[in-house]
Amino acid sequence: MTQTNPLLAAGELPAFSAIAPEHVNPAIDEVLAGFRAAVDRLTADPAARDFATLMAPLERWEERLGRTFAPVSHLHGVKDSPELREAYSAALEKLTEHGTELGQNRGLYAAVKALADAPAFAALDRTRRTVVEDSLRGFRLSGVALEEPARSRFKDIQNQLSKVETEFEEAVLDATDAWTRPVTEAELAGLPESARAMLRAMAQEKGLEGHLATLKGPVVQAILTFADTRALREALYTAYNTRASDQGPGAGAHDNSRRIETILALRHEAAQLLDFASSAHVSLADKMAGTPERVLGFLRELVAKARPVAQRELAELREFAAAELGIADLQPWDVAYSSEKLRERRFAFSEEDLKPYFPLPAVMQGLFTVAERVFGVRLVERPGVDTWHPDVHFFDVVDADGTVRAGVYLDHYARAGKRGGAWMDVCRSRLNDGESAFKPVAYLTCNFAPPAEGKPALLTHDDVITLFHEFGHGIHHLLTEVDWPSVGGIHGVEWDAVELPSQFMENFAWQREALDLFARHHETGERLPDDLYAKMLQARHFHAGLYLVRQLEFALYDFRLHLEYDPARGARALELLAEVRDEVSVLKPPAWNRSPHAFTHIFSGGYSAGYYSYLWAEVLSADAFSAFEEAGVFDAATGARYRREILAVGGSRPALESFVAFRGREPEPDALLRSYGLAA
């Protein structure tokens, strides 16, 4: 079977149409067997103690393993099925076991340490030294120094965690897909035509007449923002914020309560085995922030500045909702709706006014033009590429000299079997070892409302920002000039700096020079009018305080959850959430709110004790973009310097060093508050 297994084919890109669940584990088994045999050879050979004979073969095997599993992991996120789930879960267990085994391989650790201790190590270039140093840190964090029985227990914990985290994410997807609600004609009041068309499309997808509400992101956003029927907003808010929990319309069906307890207990036990005080301390071992005190200080300083602003904004919103909308007791399901009405009143402007100017094809073309002006690369569509869905497109990334540097898949629309949100992921990593050269390839995945009734897909401005954000992650991966996968692109970058390129790109979605490249009415071709652009800018910081305290709530909750875990008391997931809300929030959700139960970022998405990274990196991104504001939004020299000093180097040196190389100084924290329109 391995002779014909598409996951083992040596092609440039995965053959998605040929991949079936039954291919997954035979492919993984074959690659893992080869990897293990290679490790045995390397540890047994005393001559394999320099970079070329030890680290280079390991990098090649890591790249091959990543190349084999990446399409499987991707399909699990965008085209899920019970059969694929089962295969994915079994493969993930094997990969987790392999990763722990490798990290605890003392012979391999001794070999890498011997390389690092040798006099020749100092003569290696910076990238190769970083590969070795990161590898040694990885060994320590994998428990290489543990003795039995702690050693076996640590390995067992990693396997259990992998399984439970996957179950957590799948429960959220299942709970999201499980809930629907027919929407009557009367309940459509207030919804713009684009939202009505989306609800019709949702009904048609299920073979139904009329309009159907689901828990897909664009539907939730549209109903909570525009639906005049308060009962509909409440029903949707309730279903969405009780997903995968013991509450709400799907109570108990996909409940993640036990999984939250298990995940936190296992993470804490693993941290203790490694002699860390908590899993938050483990998380910070390879982040810029360094210490829990620094993270908590950073977040609480922001709380002190943002919360008074949020309190004023909420008081004003309450007053408006009572006087103008007849809502005497403002509830969480009223906030987006009331905010939109207040925004319309204050700025004579609605998000919906912008949508005709953001047809997706034009936005994509504009984004590509920004990339060409700032980074010097063109994105050229390549027809005939094998994909997982007809809506998916593939683009080559072509440098100024005509060289094809990389490739990217774009998958824009929400659909059944696809998890919510937006993300960038790695399909192929760059590897150039002198013998073979693999180009980086990325996936960019969004969940926009699909085109409806003959119109192109029309984006909200928030959607445009999301697209630019994910493209920023993508370009970080695609424009790497580092030849070794473990420190190229997004790999090896401190987690609290990895959002710098993504958040940096969001700024272009606010600049007139950039908007003029794509913001044109989908029917008339008219560019975004000056008065509408002016209103958009005026409204940019509308309710910035409310937004910021929400992000601070997530960040503080996540960090304290992992920092303060006590086995004697358990997760205290809801108790701690209440404490954080007392400290940060200005509008308390109902007691039945179970937002942690669908918090995939921290329970299954790699952001555990790291959600603060979004805000931390925003300091870096706001300050980095100010260099373009000073020199010119499309200044070629500044763009070339950013590409060279931030994007090209990936994780081959500390993020702070890269920032200073670009900006000429360390980041200024006030840049974040300025970006929110809040005085420092």
HELIX and SHEET records of a PDB file:
HELIX    1   1 PRO A    6  LEU A    8  5                                   3    
HELIX    2   2 PHE A   16  ALA A   18  5                                   3    
HELIX    3   3 PRO A   21  ALA A   44  1                                  24    
HELIX    4   4 PHE A   51  MET A   55  3                                   5    
HELIX    5   5 ALA A   56  VAL A   78  1                                  23    
HELIX    6   6 PRO A   82  GLY A  103  1                                  22    
HELIX    7   7 ARG A  106  ASP A  117  1                                  12    
HELIX    8   8 PRO A  119  ALA A  123  5                                   5    
HELIX    9   9 ARG A  126  LEU A  141  1                                  16    
HELIX   10  10 ALA A  150  ALA A  178  1                                  29    
HELIX   11  11 ALA A  186  LEU A  188  5                                   3    
HELIX   12  12 GLU A  193  GLU A  205  1                                  13    
HELIX   13  13 GLY A  217  PHE A  226  1                                  10    
HELIX   14  14 ARG A  230  TYR A  240  1                                  11    
HELIX   15  15 SER A  257  LEU A  273  1                                  17    
HELIX   16  16 SER A  279  SER A  283  1                                   5    
HELIX   17  17 LEU A  284  ASP A  286  5                                   3    
HELIX   18  18 PRO A  292  GLU A  324  1                                  33    
HELIX   19  19 PRO A  332  PHE A  347  1                                  16    
HELIX   20  20 GLU A  351  LEU A  354  1                                   4    
HELIX   21  21 LYS A  355  TYR A  357  5                                   3    
HELIX   22  22 LEU A  360  PHE A  375  1                                  16    
HELIX   23  23 HIS A  461  LEU A  478  1                                  18    
HELIX   24  24 PRO A  485  VAL A  487  5                                   3    
HELIX   25  25 LEU A  500  GLU A  506  1                                   7    
HELIX   26  26 ASN A  507  TRP A  510  5                                   4    
HELIX   27  27 ARG A  512  LEU A  515  1                                   4    
HELIX   28  28 ASP A  530  GLN A  538  1                                   9    
HELIX   29  29 ALA A  544  LEU A  563  1                                  20    
HELIX   30  30 ALA A  573  VAL A  584  1                                  12    
HELIX   31  31 SER A  595  ALA A  598  5                                   4    
HELIX   32  32 THR A  600  PHE A  603  1                                   4    
HELIX   33  33 SER A  613  ALA A  631  1                                  19    
HELIX   34  34 ALA A  636  TYR A  642  1                                   7    
HELIX   35  35 ARG A  643  LEU A  647  3                                   5    
HELIX   36  36 ALA A  655  ARG A  663  1                                   9    
HELIX   37  37 ASP A  670  SER A  675  1                                   6    
SHEET    1   A 2 THR A 180  VAL A 183  0                                        
SHEET    2   A 2 HIS A 211  THR A 214 -1                                        
SHEET    1   B 5 VAL A 377  GLU A 381  0                                        
SHEET    2   B 5 HIS A 393  ASP A 399 -1                                        
SHEET    3   B 5 VAL A 404  TYR A 413 -1                                        
SHEET    4   B 5 VAL A 441  PHE A 448  1                                        
SHEET    5   B 5 TRP A 423  ARG A 428 -1                                        
SHEET    1   C 2 LEU A 431  ASN A 432  0                                        
SHEET    2   C 2 ALA A 437  PHE A 438 -1                                        
END                                                                             
